[in-house]
Amino acid sequence: MAEGGYERVGGREALHGIVSRFYDKLVRTPSVSRHFIHVDLPRLVDHQTDLIATLLRQPGAASDGKLRDAHAGRGITEGEFEIMILILRESLEEEGVPQAVSGEIIAEMRKRMALVIEPQE
């Protein structure tokens, strides 16, 4: 049986390391760092690791409601979301995640953009 994306990343421990380094970059990025002030980063890394693991194993099992609630009122713009996608893609590449797997992760994240960004009035 062929390995899925989760296994090709190296499982939870490897994925957790990738996500941790991704957030290290985000908090140092001036255009998005404001979103991480007073945030429990280890907890956030754990949640994001679980989300990506779920997206790789069972995309339909990810809770859109939880994702929407977690980002409500944070004022995340579409531009900031795109910066996050760019940094995530770079982080996955740097960690040697196969392009097909990183593409799958990015595509699943993009499908959920409307749950994360604040509507512009």
Steps between C-alpha positions, in 0.01 A plus 500: 500500500635845407589742776268794549608858549507468879747212484704670226548802727632266769203477736399723788844566646645618169187700421512666843859610433404646163204688648713628788759643261218646286366693800852612592508670160149644529566668834809666349310627195403862573189500279336215696677491837224705667276195487730308733532746789370336818446168321600170658728394213568143619123442518452661158774283350328191643163605354647581159691170498175316572316696229759425233517135607121479464510673162757249378314195630132599479442847356126482563552436871646846569260711705418814306306637796799472733724662241256789451458549876876496560552785252188706567571860588872477423475731199700276268501639148521314171849648451612368839355160415703501179816583696426204728457274196831622354686437827334161540602401147859615565509311831376179338758532219784567744405189695508286186129423494419350159342757267187289455446491876573870552263577213230294670550687830493840330189411299315387813602818685383716210160328505463632855607859437147637545492349850816686603485846345273783612252615238596841361223757510 
